[in-house]
Every structure is written in structure tokens, then in C-alpha cells.
Amino acid sequence: MTCEYSREEYLKRIQQLGFMTDDIRLFLNTHPRCDEALCALKRYILLERAAKKQYEENYGSLTLEAVGQKERYDWIDGPWPWERED
Amino acid sequence: MWTYEKKLQYPVKICNTNAALAKAIISQFGGPDGELAASMRYLSQRYSMPYNEVIATLTDIGTEELAHMEMICAIVHQLTKNLKPEQIKAQGFADYYVDHTLGLWPQAASGAPFTATVFQSKGDPITDLHENMAAEQKARTTYDNILRLTDDPDVLEPIRFLREREIVHYQRFGEALRIVQDNMDSRNFYAFNPSFDVRK
């Protein structure tokens, strides 16, 4: 699958979806019986997983899970998260 | 255990260096109300916490603080990237540079090294959660102070995100405190320490 977005745009999408799962999970920790939040968490987990999969097929692995799917060991590839691409 | 994801929680992309600003922002790495202290505080407090909702909250917020620490380090790194000796001198960075070059080291803006003495793990749920709510407010104030020191939108954006997270975490710790209090003697919350005294 080819990617129509730049690496940066794709990463931003993953960061947005990841933020949703982070924030909803915090809410659920203190509201564990909120069905609406649980439903939203499940939805965003799926969306984040799909976005990560597409990113990782086109760019580098974000997780060990993805490294396992690659022919070449790409965990050592930059850029690292704190590096600004010029 | 933990696993690493090769991404920042929120993007950091800073075009212009500013060593003087980096020296202020590094306080949120190793300073008294910084992200490293926040993470160590919450992750340390988990072991004596008797309520599952609160253990989960400490775990997840303690983990998120590590991601915030990485964002702060990315900001400091990008603000000081490829600085020339003349810039280091002109921007008041020589005293940091002489010990750490352009490496990241957890210290306060004052230069005081990171220390566990800035936080508590008291082994009493009510005490610890009040500590955490205060910690989130102290970090929020620090971010407010940083926001007054710059008008660089590349820095303002991620700092505003981090400031907002302090407010959300404060809210969650407030709810956690309420959960603890709901489990206690409503006539006297402080009658016993639920992580130490066994209720008859």
C-alpha cells in the first residue's frame, strides 16, 4: 500500500489518534463504568492501529510489533522522535 | 514493564535556536516541578495504593509523564542544536555547556541537579493524592511562566499542550481522591491509613 501523505502528516495523524486513546483511558480509570467512553476507546484503538500499520509499511517501525513484520531490521533507522528533519 | 514507541506524544519542530530559553525550559526536565520528578512520584506511589482505579491512574499518568519528559528534551535539544561557541557565550549558555556540551542532563533552570527530594511517596493515599494535585498545579504554573518568556510559536505550541495536560491530570487525581474518600469512613477521612492500618 502506498501512502498519499508525507511522513510528518502521517505521524501527526497517529499522534492525534494516540492522544485520544491516552486521554480516554485516563478518563476510564476513574469512570470505569462509562459505556460511552469505553465505546470511544475501542473505536480509537482500531483507528490508531490502522494508521500505525499504514505508516509502518511506508516509513519506519514505531514498535517491536512492526519490526517483526519487516524483512530488514529497521529499528535503528532515524529520524528519532526528537530529531528535526531539515 | 514498559515498551517504547518511536514517536513523540505531540510534535516538536523548532526552527530557531535559543539557548537562553532552553536553559529555562530544561527545568521541566530535571527541575522541582518537572516531568521526571512527576513520573517518578506517581510510579513510586503505586505500590502502597490500595484502590485499583487509583493504581491505574498513577500508572498511566506516570507513563505519560515520561512521554512529556521526552518532549521537553526534544524542545531543549532543538533549541540548542548546532550552536556555535559564539552563540553559546552570547546566549548565556556557557556554564551549562562546559559540563554537558549540548547533551541533555536533568537539572533545574538554576543548575541544581535532579533530585528525589522534590517529591514524596508517603504511603498514605490521601496524602499522596493531595501531593499529586499540588504537583500538577505547580507544573502548570511553571508552564505559564515559560509561556511568558517567549513568543516563538514553535515553542508555544508544544508547551501549551503540556500545560493543558497538567490540568487534565489534576482533574483525574481529584477524581481519584474522591474514590479514595468514598472508600473511607465518611465521618472522618483521616481516621486511618488504608494502605497501612487494617480495618477491623
Interface residues (C-beta under 8 A of the other chain):
Chain A: E8 L11 K12 I14 Q15 G18 F19 D22 D23 R25 L26 F27 N29 T30 H31 P32 G60 S61 L62 T63 L64 W75 W80 P81 W82 R84
Chain B: T3 E5 K6 K7 L8 Q9 Y10 P11 V12 K13 I14 C15 E53 A56 T57 D60 I61 E64 E70 C73 A74 H77 Q78 K81 V168 H169 R172 E175 A176 I179
